[in-house]
Amino acid sequence: MVRRTGKREDTAYADPNTGFGWLRLFGATAVVVDHSWPALFPAQLTVFPESWNASPGYLALLAFFAMSGYQISQSWASDPSWRRFCVKRLLRIFPPVVVVVAVTVFVIGPLFTTLPAAEYWGDKQTWRYLVGTSLLFLLQHDLPGVFADNPYPWSVNGSLWTLPMELLGYGLVLVAGLLMVLGLTRWVVVPLLVVLVVADSRILAVMGYHGDAGSLLEIPIGSTVAFLVPFAMGMLVFAFRDRIPLNPWVAMALVPLWLALHWTPLDRYAMAIMACYGAIVWAHHWPKRLDIDGRWIFGSYGMYIWGFPVQQMIIAAGVSNPWVLVALAVPAAYLCGVASWMFVEVPTQRWRRYLNKPARSGSSGPVTRAAVPPATSRQPAP
């Protein structure tokens, strides 16, 4: 956590978790906006012209993974128990996924399939989707006949594909944390990052191309490595938080640096560094006047996983203009995210009270504290 001195600095910024919440919400919005073009015109990967070779949604994903690397490392530092860590991670990621998958299979599917009801329920792929997608590592993309007449019929929920990669990132934190518990220093994060960067430089997965490294079950290895690079960068920033200053001027300077390197082989690394450092810096320098009730900003996860099926339903209703799709899908997905936070995520996170964390006399590092007590507005526990 950034160290601040002086009364003005102590009161100028919101809790970093609030900053992370806002940034994740902006990122989820960018993903929904960016998906509006390929959902209608599959040959167009992003809202930006193809010649720009850039995507706000892809940049948002890099920032998501970087923030996760930082925050999940923080979670481990606050309670270095592998059992509780695993349970907390499962409680955080799976309940919202199970809900969206169940609603997709049992409500959206029957309403939007082109098949007769008996054929939809009798198809093995319906149940494969329910079980495999709920487990994430056996992720399925299509339901029988659902959105078959849409311009993008190949995926019912095109946002879920990054979630298994997020789980693998949690595994990186667990491995690094256990190695440190066994006596290695925080420098163990450095070779981890180096290995990922070297692998990424060989596979060269980019937006729209997973590389040629194959897949692990249903997970493209190339894209996984590409996203785990900023995740490991976030781990590194947390591990050396006492040595890495979080300077907004440096964060701003990284933007023109990335633009200058955009058409060079260094683009992928400059973009990852910019997204990682920038997201963590701005989370720690978020204006206190924007420290609002958390229920309105902590629904980014739900917004992310509900956005694509919401867009597919709107398209099935007859919308064919991407800007109209954006205007309808963003608020609808946002409301789904708020509902997911209030009625799924907060209640399931209450189950953490049964983990019986032992009382400890000290902390393994400076940890950000949540300060908003009501269950519906509290900051998300990492």
C-alpha positions in Angstrom: 0.0 0.0 0.0 1.3 3.4 -0.8 2.7 5.4 2.1 1.3 8.8 2.5 2.4 11.5 4.9 0.8 14.7 6.0 -2.8 15.5 7.0 -3.8 16.5 3.5 -2.6 13.3 1.9 -4.2 11.2 4.6 -7.7 12.7 3.8 -7.4 13.2 0.1 -7.8 9.7 -1.1 -10.4 7.0 -0.7 -9.6 3.5 0.6 -7.7 1.7 -2.2 -10.4 -0.9 -2.4 -12.8 1.8 -3.5 -10.4 2.8 -6.2 -10.1 -0.8 -7.3 -13.9 -1.0 -7.3 -14.3 2.0 -9.6 -11.5 0.9 -11.9 -13.0 -2.6 -12.2 -16.4 -1.1 -13.0 -14.9 1.0 -15.7 -13.1 -2.0 -17.1 -16.3 -4.1 -17.1 -18.1 -1.3 -18.9 -15.2 -1.2 -21.5 -15.6 -4.9 -22.1 -19.4 -4.6 -22.7 -18.9 -1.7 -25.1 -16.1 -3.5 -26.9 -18.2 -6.7 -27.3 -21.0 -4.8 -28.9 -19.2 -4.8 -32.3 -18.2 -8.4 -32.7 -21.5 -9.5 -31.3 -23.1 -7.8 -34.3 -20.2 -7.9 -36.8 -18.1 -10.9 -36.0 -15.3 -9.9 -38.4 -14.8 -6.7 -36.3 -13.0 -7.6 -33.1 -13.3 -4.2 -31.3 -15.0 -0.8 -31.4 -11.7 0.7 -32.7 -10.8 0.5 -36.4 -8.8 -2.6 -37.3 -5.9 -0.4 -38.3 -5.5 0.9 -34.7 -4.5 -2.6 -33.5 -5.9 -1.8 -30.1 -8.9 -2.7 -28.0 -10.3 -1.0 -24.9 -11.7 -4.4 -23.8 -8.3 -6.1 -24.1 -6.6 -3.3 -22.2 -9.3 -3.6 -19.5 -8.6 -7.3 -19.2 -4.8 -6.7 -18.7 -5.7 -4.2 -15.9 -8.2 -6.7 -14.4 -5.4 -9.3 -14.1 -2.9 -6.9 -12.7 -5.3 -5.7 -10.0 -6.1 -9.3 -9.2 -2.4 -10.1 -8.9 -2.0 -7.3 -6.4 -5.2 -7.8 -4.4 -5.0 -11.6 -4.2 -1.4 -11.3 -3.0 -2.7 -8.9 -0.4 -5.3 -11.5 0.7 -2.6 -14.1 1.1 -0.4 -11.7 3.1 -3.3 -11.0 5.5 -3.9 -14.7 6.1 -1.3 -17.1 4.8 -3.3 -20.3 5.2 -3.6 -22.4 2.1 -6.9 -23.9 3.2 -8.6 -20.6 4.0 -7.1 -19.0 0.9 -8.5 -21.7 -1.4 -12.0 -21.6 0.2 -12.1 -17.8 0.0 -11.1 -17.9 -3.7 -13.7 -20.5 -4.5 -16.4 -18.5 -2.6 -15.4 -15.4 -4.5 -15.4 -16.7 -8.1 -17.9 -19.6 -8.3 -21.2 -18.6 -6.8 -21.9 -15.8 -9.3 -20.8 -18.1 -12.2 -23.1 -20.9 -11.0 -26.0 -18.4 -10.9 -25.4 -17.0 -14.3 -25.0 -20.5 -15.8 -28.1 -21.8 -14.1 -30.2 -18.8 -15.3 -28.7 -19.2 -18.8 -29.6 -22.9 -19.0 -33.0 -22.9 -17.2 -34.4 -19.4 -18.2 -32.6 -17.8 -21.2 -32.1 -21.1 -23.0 -35.7 -22.2 -23.2 -36.8 -18.7 -24.2 -34.3 -18.1 -27.0 -33.6 -21.6 -28.4 -34.8 -22.3 -31.9 -35.4 -25.9 -31.0 -38.5 -27.5 -29.6 -38.5 -27.8 -25.8 -38.1 -31.6 -25.7 -35.2 -31.4 -28.1 -33.5 -28.7 -26.0 -33.8 -30.5 -22.7 -33.0 -33.9 -24.3 -29.7 -32.7 -25.9 -26.6 -33.7 -23.9 -25.0 -30.4 -24.7 -27.5 -28.6 -22.5 -26.3 -30.5 -19.5 -22.7 -30.4 -20.6 -23.0 -26.6 -20.6 -24.6 -26.6 -17.2 -21.9 -28.8 -15.5 -18.8 -27.9 -17.6 -19.3 -24.2 -17.6 -20.1 -24.2 -13.8 -16.7 -25.9 -13.3 -15.0 -23.4 -15.6 -12.2 -25.7 -16.6 -14.6 -27.6 -18.8 -16.1 -24.4 -20.2 -18.7 -24.8 -22.9 -19.7 -22.0 -25.3 -22.9 -23.1 -26.9 -26.4 -24.2 -25.9 -28.5 -26.1 -28.4 -30.3 -23.6 -30.7 -29.7 -20.7 -28.3 -29.1 -17.4 -30.2 -28.6 -19.5 -33.3 -30.0 -16.7 -35.5 -27.8 -14.0 -34.0 -24.8 -12.7 -35.9 -22.5 -14.3 -33.3 -24.1 -17.8 -32.7 -20.9 -19.5 -31.4 -21.1 -18.4 -27.8 -23.9 -17.9 -25.3 -21.6 -16.1 -22.9 -18.4 -15.0 -24.5 -17.1 -13.3 -21.3 -16.5 -16.4 -19.2 -13.4 -17.6 -21.1 -11.0 -15.6 -19.0 -12.2 -16.9 -15.6 -10.2 -20.2 -15.7 -7.2 -18.1 -16.3 -8.0 -16.0 -13.2 -8.1 -19.2 -11.2 -4.7 -20.2 -12.5 -3.5 -16.8 -11.3 -4.8 -17.6 -7.8 -2.7 -20.8 -8.0 0.4 -18.6 -8.8 -0.2 -16.6 -5.6 -0.7 -19.8 -3.6 2.5 -21.4 -4.9 4.6 -18.2 -4.3 3.0 -17.7 -0.9 3.8 -21.3 0.2 7.4 -21.0 -1.0 7.8 -17.9 1.1 6.3 -19.6 4.1 8.9 -22.4 3.6 11.7 -19.8 3.8 12.2 -18.3 0.4 12.1 -14.5 0.1 9.7 -12.3 -1.8 12.2 -12.4 -4.7 10.6 -15.7 -5.7 8.1 -13.6 -7.6 10.8 -12.3 -9.9 11.7 -15.6 -11.6 8.0 -16.4 -11.8 7.4 -13.3 -13.8 10.5 -13.9 -16.0 9.3 -17.4 -16.9 5.9 -16.0 -18.0 7.5 -13.1 -20.0 9.8 -15.6 -21.8 6.9 -17.9 -22.6 4.8 -15.0 -23.7 7.6 -13.7 -26.0 7.6 -17.2 -27.7 3.9 -17.8 -28.0 2.9 -14.2 -28.9 -0.8 -14.5 -28.3 -2.6 -11.2 -29.0 -6.2 -9.9 -29.3 -8.0 -12.3 -31.6 -5.2 -14.9 -31.7 -4.4 -17.4 -29.0 -1.0 -18.4 -30.3 0.0 -21.9 -31.4 0.6 -23.4 -27.9 -2.6 -25.4 -27.8 -5.1 -25.7 -25.0 -5.3 -27.0 -21.4 -8.7 -28.6 -21.4 -10.8 -25.7 -22.8 -8.3 -23.0 -21.9 -6.0 -21.5 -24.6 -2.5 -21.6 -23.2 -1.1 -18.7 -25.2 -3.8 -16.2 -24.0 -3.5 -17.6 -20.5 0.2 -16.8 -20.4 -0.4 -13.3 -21.9 -2.9 -12.5 -19.2 -0.8 -14.0 -16.4 2.1 -11.6 -17.2 0.2 -8.6 -15.8 -1.1 -10.8 -13.0 2.4 -11.6 -12.0 3.4 -7.9 -12.4 0.6 -7.1 -9.9 2.1 -9.7 -7.5 5.5 -8.1 -7.9 4.2 -4.6 -7.1 2.6 -5.9 -4.0 5.7 -8.0 -2.9 7.9 -4.9 -3.3 5.3 -2.3 -2.2 7.8 -0.8 0.2 10.3 -0.2 -2.7 8.0 0.6 -5.6 6.6 4.2 -5.4 3.1 4.6 -6.7 3.5 7.9 -8.5 0.6 9.3 -10.7 3.1 11.2 -12.8 4.9 8.0 -13.7 1.6 6.3 -14.5 0.6 9.2 -16.8 4.0 9.1 -18.5 3.6 5.4 -19.3 0.7 6.2 -21.6 2.7 8.1 -24.3 5.5 5.6 -23.8 3.1 2.8 -24.8 1.8 4.8 -27.7 5.3 5.4 -28.9 6.0 1.6 -28.7 2.6 0.5 -30.0 3.9 -0.5 -33.5 7.0 -2.2 -32.2 7.6 -5.7 -30.7 7.8 -4.1 -27.3 4.1 -3.1 -27.5 2.8 -6.1 -25.6 5.1 -5.4 -22.6 4.7 -1.6 -22.6 0.9 -2.1 -22.6 1.0 -4.7 -19.8 3.3 -2.4 -17.6 1.1 0.6 -18.3 -2.1 -1.3 -17.4 -0.6 -2.8 -14.3 1.1 0.2 -12.8 -1.6 2.6 -13.9 -4.4 0.6 -12.3 -2.6 0.1 -9.0 -1.5 3.7 -8.8 -4.9 5.2 -9.5 -6.6 2.8 -7.1 -4.4 4.2 -4.4 -5.0 7.8 -5.5 -8.7 7.6 -5.9 -10.4 10.9 -4.8 -12.1 10.6 -1.5 -15.1 12.5 -2.8 -15.9 9.5 -5.0 -16.0 7.1 -2.0 -19.7 6.2 -2.4 -21.9 3.4 -1.1 -20.1 0.3 -2.3 -23.2 -1.5 -3.6 -23.1 0.8 -6.6 -19.5 0.2 -7.6 -18.6 -3.4 -6.5 -20.8 -5.1 -9.1 -18.1 -5.2 -11.8 -17.7 -9.0 -11.6 -21.4 -9.6 -12.1 -21.5 -6.9 -14.8 -18.7 -8.7 -16.6 -20.2 -12.2 -16.6 -23.8 -11.0 -17.4 -22.8 -8.5 -20.1 -22.6 -10.9 -23.0 -25.8 -12.9 -22.6 -27.6 -9.5 -22.0 -26.2 -8.3 -25.3 -27.2 -11.5 -27.1 -30.8 -11.2 -25.8 -31.0 -7.6 -26.9 -29.7 -8.5 -30.4 -32.2 -11.4 -30.5 -34.9 -8.8 -29.8 -34.0 -7.0 -33.1 -31.3 -4.4 -32.3 -28.7 -4.2 -35.1 -27.0 -0.9 -34.4 -23.9 -1.2 -32.1 -24.4 2.2 -30.5 -28.0 1.3 -29.7 -26.7 -2.0 -28.3 -24.2 -0.1 -26.1 -26.9 2.3 -24.9 -29.2 -0.6 -23.8 -26.6 -3.2 -22.7 -24.4 -1.2 -20.5 -27.1 -0.1 -18.0 -28.8 -3.5 -18.2 -25.5 -5.3 -17.5 -24.7 -2.8 -14.7 -28.0 -3.6 -13.0 -27.3 -7.3 -13.3 -23.9 -6.6 -11.6 -25.5 -4.7 -8.7 -28.0 -7.5 -8.2 -25.2 -10.1 -8.3 -23.2 -8.2 -5.7 -26.1 -7.7 -3.3 -27.9 -11.0 -3.6 -25.2 -13.5 -4.5 -21.7 -12.2 -3.7 -22.3 -10.5 -0.3 -24.4 -13.4 1.1 -21.9 -16.0 0.0 -18.9 -14.0 1.3 -20.6 -14.1 4.7 -19.8 -17.8 4.8 -16.2 -16.8 5.4 -17.1 -16.4 9.1 -17.0 -20.2 9.4 -13.3 -20.4 8.3 -12.2 -19.9 12.0 -9.3 -17.7 11.3 -7.1 -17.8 14.4 -6.3 -14.6 16.3 -2.9 -13.3 15.3 -0.7 -10.8 17.1 0.6 -9.2 13.9 0.3 -9.0 10.2 2.6 -10.3 7.5 2.5 -6.9 5.8 0.5 -3.7 5.4 -3.0 -4.6 4.5 -5.7 -2.4 3.3 -8.7 -2.4 5.6 -12.3 -2.3 4.6 -14.1 0.6 6.4 -17.7 0.3 5.4 -19.7 -1.9 7.8 -23.1 -2.6 6.1 -23.1 -5.9 4.3 -24.6 -4.4 1.1 -22.0 -1.6 0.9 -18.9 -3.1 2.3 -15.7 -3.3 0.3 -15.1 -6.6 -1.4 -12.8 -8.9 0.6 -9.9 -9.9 -1.7 
